[in-house]
């Protein structure tokens, strides 16, 4: 009955969807990792927008997946500016300074209906505990239905239990296990950003691997999918300007499929990714 429909929540990147068996699957916990400045948040926002946008299935227009975005690092207004920048192609610096000409204003007005159709719920509550995040997700699922949760980022979440306080490794392990249980309980995919430690910079290729995930080995254990974002030119400037926009998303763990590398195009001034 639904042969043309994706099996999971689509990421918007055909090669990645194929590798993951049709997108992010229900009850999967997906970690996106990388060093600062590699574009983790940009990739996460691109995936959230792609999933929440209306799409054609078997020739019929269907509403986008319902996505809850919890941002512990950036404010709602900063996120909305990024969505506008990615949708209009206007430089994010000009977006922040409101440095627009008439043509740019036209592009902003044209993008409003498309952004308005995104089935996206943004929560920028600071110092969020896992217990509060869980309660908010259950409330959203009851009221609006929920297909995907996005968390930016894991290390900023707080645990509620006394046992975890003062021991960062135990706290992160507890939160990671709790998020995995939440994904299974609600039967939806959860994307969570995670920091990578500095050891990666000591290697010649600077490409992260599973042991580089920061604060706890439990992240590696709980994850169904781990994707590392890396832009080679950041560590090897001698590659030249022709590689300025090249980025790769390495699927280092895929519990239900194969691993590999997806080649992406990074547009830094618009903080967005597209297929290479």
C-alpha positions as CSV (number, residue, x, y, z in Angstrom):
1,X,0.0,0.0,0.0
2,X,2.9,2.4,0.7
3,X,5.6,1.3,-1.7
4,X,6.6,4.8,-2.6
5,X,6.8,6.1,1.0
6,X,10.1,6.1,2.9
7,X,10.5,3.5,5.7
8,X,11.7,6.0,8.2
9,X,11.9,9.8,8.6
10,X,13.9,11.1,5.6
11,X,17.0,13.2,6.2
12,X,16.8,15.0,2.8
13,X,20.1,13.4,1.6
14,X,19.4,10.5,-0.7
15,X,22.7,8.7,-0.2
16,X,22.4,8.8,3.6
17,X,18.7,7.7,3.5
18,X,19.7,4.7,1.3
19,X,22.4,3.8,3.8
20,X,20.0,4.0,6.7
21,X,17.3,2.0,5.0
22,X,15.0,4.9,4.1
23,X,16.0,7.5,6.7
24,X,16.0,7.6,10.5
25,X,14.0,4.6,11.8
26,X,11.5,4.5,14.7
27,X,13.1,3.9,18.1
28,X,16.6,4.7,16.8
29,X,19.0,6.8,18.8
30,X,21.3,8.8,16.4
31,X,24.3,10.7,17.5
32,X,25.9,13.4,15.3
33,X,29.5,14.2,16.5
34,X,32.3,16.4,15.4
35,X,34.8,19.0,16.6
36,X,33.7,22.6,17.0
37,X,33.3,24.5,13.8
38,X,32.7,21.4,11.6
39,X,29.0,22.2,11.1
40,X,27.2,19.7,13.4
41,X,24.4,22.2,14.2
42,X,24.0,23.2,10.6
43,X,23.7,19.5,9.5
44,X,21.2,18.9,12.3
45,X,19.1,21.9,11.4
46,X,19.2,20.9,7.7
47,X,17.9,17.4,8.6
48,X,15.2,18.8,10.9
49,X,14.0,21.2,8.2
50,X,14.1,18.4,5.5
51,X,12.1,16.0,7.7
52,X,9.5,18.7,8.7
53,X,8.9,19.9,5.2
54,X,5.9,18.7,3.1
55,X,6.8,16.1,0.5
56,X,5.4,14.1,-2.4
57,X,4.5,10.5,-1.8
58,X,3.1,8.5,-4.7
59,X,2.3,11.8,-6.4
60,X,0.4,13.2,-3.5
61,X,1.4,16.0,-1.3
62,X,1.8,14.9,2.4
63,X,2.6,17.0,5.5
64,X,6.1,16.9,6.9
65,X,7.1,14.8,9.8
66,X,6.4,16.3,13.2
67,X,9.8,17.3,14.7
68,X,10.6,18.6,18.2
69,X,13.8,20.6,18.3
70,X,15.3,21.2,21.7
71,X,18.1,23.8,21.6
72,X,20.2,24.1,24.8
73,X,22.9,26.1,23.0
74,X,21.2,28.6,20.7
75,X,18.1,30.8,21.2
76,X,14.9,30.4,19.2
77,X,15.6,33.7,17.3
78,X,19.1,32.5,16.3
79,X,17.6,29.2,15.0
80,X,14.9,31.0,13.0
81,X,17.6,33.3,11.5
82,X,19.5,30.1,10.4
83,X,16.3,28.6,8.8
84,X,15.7,31.9,6.9
85,X,19.3,32.0,5.8
86,X,19.2,28.4,4.5
87,X,15.9,28.8,2.8
88,X,16.6,32.2,1.1
89,X,20.3,31.7,0.4
90,X,21.0,35.1,2.1
91,X,24.4,35.3,3.9
92,X,23.8,34.6,7.6
93,X,25.9,37.7,8.6
94,X,23.6,39.9,6.5
95,X,20.7,38.2,8.1
96,X,22.0,39.1,11.6
97,X,22.7,42.7,10.6
98,X,19.4,43.1,8.6
99,X,21.5,44.3,5.7
100,X,19.0,43.7,2.9
101,X,18.3,45.2,-0.5
102,X,14.8,45.0,-2.2
103,X,15.6,41.7,-3.9
104,X,16.6,40.1,-0.6
105,X,13.4,41.3,1.0
106,X,11.4,39.7,-1.9
107,X,13.2,36.4,-1.2
108,X,12.4,36.6,2.5
109,X,8.7,37.2,1.8
110,X,8.6,34.4,-0.8
111,X,10.2,32.0,1.8
112,X,7.6,32.7,4.5
113,X,4.9,30.3,3.3
114,X,7.5,27.5,2.9
115,X,8.9,28.0,6.4
116,X,5.4,28.3,7.8
117,X,4.6,24.8,6.5
118,X,7.5,23.2,8.5
119,X,6.0,20.9,11.1
120,X,8.5,22.0,13.6
121,X,8.3,22.7,17.4
122,X,11.2,24.7,18.8
123,X,12.0,24.7,22.6
124,X,15.0,26.8,23.7
125,X,14.6,26.3,27.5
126,X,18.0,26.8,29.2
127,X,19.5,24.3,31.7
128,X,17.0,21.6,30.7
129,X,16.9,18.4,32.7
130,X,16.3,15.1,31.0
131,X,13.1,14.6,33.1
132,X,11.6,17.9,31.8
133,X,12.6,17.1,28.3
134,X,10.9,13.7,28.5
135,X,7.7,15.3,29.9
136,X,7.7,17.9,27.1
137,X,8.1,15.2,24.5
138,X,5.2,13.2,25.8
139,X,3.0,16.3,25.9
140,X,3.9,17.1,22.3
141,X,3.1,13.6,21.2
142,X,-0.3,13.7,22.8
143,X,-1.2,17.1,21.4
144,X,0.4,17.1,17.9
145,X,1.9,13.7,17.3
146,X,5.7,13.3,17.1
147,X,7.9,11.6,14.5
148,X,11.4,12.8,15.5
149,X,13.2,14.5,18.4
150,X,16.3,16.6,17.9
151,X,18.6,17.6,20.9
152,X,21.4,20.2,20.7
153,X,23.4,18.9,22.5
154,X,23.8,15.9,24.8
155,X,26.5,17.4,27.1
156,X,24.3,20.4,28.0
157,X,21.5,18.2,29.4
158,X,21.3,17.7,33.2
159,X,20.5,14.6,35.1
160,X,18.0,14.6,38.0
161,X,19.5,11.8,40.1
162,X,21.8,12.5,43.0
163,X,24.0,9.5,42.1
164,X,25.1,11.2,38.9
165,X,26.0,14.6,40.3
166,X,29.7,15.3,40.5
167,X,30.6,12.4,38.2
168,X,30.3,13.5,34.6
169,X,30.8,10.1,33.1
170,X,28.0,8.5,35.1
171,X,25.7,11.5,34.4
172,X,26.2,11.3,30.6
173,X,25.7,7.5,30.7
174,X,22.5,8.0,32.6
175,X,21.2,10.6,30.2
176,X,22.2,8.6,27.1
177,X,20.5,5.5,28.4
178,X,17.4,7.6,29.2
179,X,17.2,9.1,25.7
180,X,17.4,5.6,24.2
181,X,14.6,4.4,26.4
182,X,12.6,7.5,25.4
183,X,13.1,6.7,21.7
184,X,11.8,3.1,22.3
185,X,8.9,4.3,24.5
186,X,7.6,6.8,22.0
187,X,8.7,4.7,19.0
188,X,10.3,7.6,17.2
189,X,13.9,8.5,16.1
190,X,15.9,10.8,18.3
191,X,18.9,12.8,16.9
192,X,21.3,14.0,19.5
193,X,24.5,16.2,18.9
194,X,27.6,15.2,20.9
195,X,31.0,16.7,21.3
196,X,34.2,14.9,20.3
197,X,37.4,15.1,22.4
198,X,40.7,16.7,21.3
199,X,42.5,13.4,20.7
200,X,41.2,13.5,17.1
201,X,43.5,16.5,16.4
202,X,46.6,14.3,17.3
203,X,46.0,12.0,14.3
204,X,47.2,12.8,10.8
205,X,43.8,12.6,9.1
206,X,41.8,14.3,11.9
207,X,38.8,12.1,11.2
208,X,36.8,11.2,14.3
209,X,36.0,7.6,15.3
210,X,33.8,6.1,18.0
211,X,36.4,6.2,20.8
212,X,36.6,10.0,20.4
213,X,33.0,10.6,21.7
214,X,33.4,12.8,24.8
215,X,32.6,12.1,28.4
216,X,31.3,8.5,28.3
217,X,31.6,5.2,26.4
218,X,27.9,4.7,27.0
219,X,27.2,7.0,24.1
220,X,28.9,4.5,21.7
221,X,27.1,1.6,23.3
222,X,23.5,3.2,23.4
223,X,23.6,4.6,19.9
224,X,22.0,2.8,16.9
225,X,23.6,5.2,14.4
226,X,26.7,7.4,14.9
227,X,27.5,10.0,12.2
228,X,30.7,12.2,12.3
229,X,30.9,15.5,10.5
230,X,34.3,16.5,9.2
231,X,35.6,19.2,6.9
232,X,39.1,18.2,5.8
233,X,40.1,21.8,4.8
234,X,39.8,22.8,8.5
235,X,42.8,20.7,9.4
236,X,44.5,20.8,6.0
237,X,44.4,24.3,4.6
238,X,46.9,23.4,1.9
239,X,44.1,21.5,0.1
240,X,43.1,24.8,-1.6
241,X,40.0,26.8,-2.1
242,X,38.4,24.2,-4.4
243,X,37.8,22.0,-1.3
244,X,36.5,24.9,0.8
245,X,32.9,23.6,0.5
246,X,33.6,19.9,0.8
247,X,32.4,18.0,3.9
248,X,31.9,14.4,4.7
249,X,29.5,12.6,7.0
250,X,31.0,9.3,8.1
251,X,28.5,6.7,9.4
252,X,30.8,5.1,12.0
253,X,28.1,2.9,13.5
254,X,24.9,1.6,12.0
255,X,23.3,-1.2,14.0
256,X,20.9,-2.2,11.2
257,X,22.9,-1.6,8.1
258,X,26.2,-0.8,6.6
259,X,28.7,2.0,7.4
260,X,30.3,4.4,5.0
261,X,31.0,8.0,4.0
262,X,28.5,10.5,2.5
263,X,29.9,13.4,0.6
264,X,28.3,16.8,1.3
265,X,28.5,20.4,0.1
266,X,28.8,22.9,3.0
267,X,27.7,26.5,2.3
268,X,29.3,28.3,5.3
269,X,27.7,31.7,4.7
270,X,24.3,30.2,4.7
271,X,25.1,27.5,7.4
272,X,23.6,24.7,5.4
273,X,24.5,21.4,3.8
274,X,23.4,19.9,0.5
275,X,24.3,16.7,-1.4
276,X,27.7,16.9,-3.0
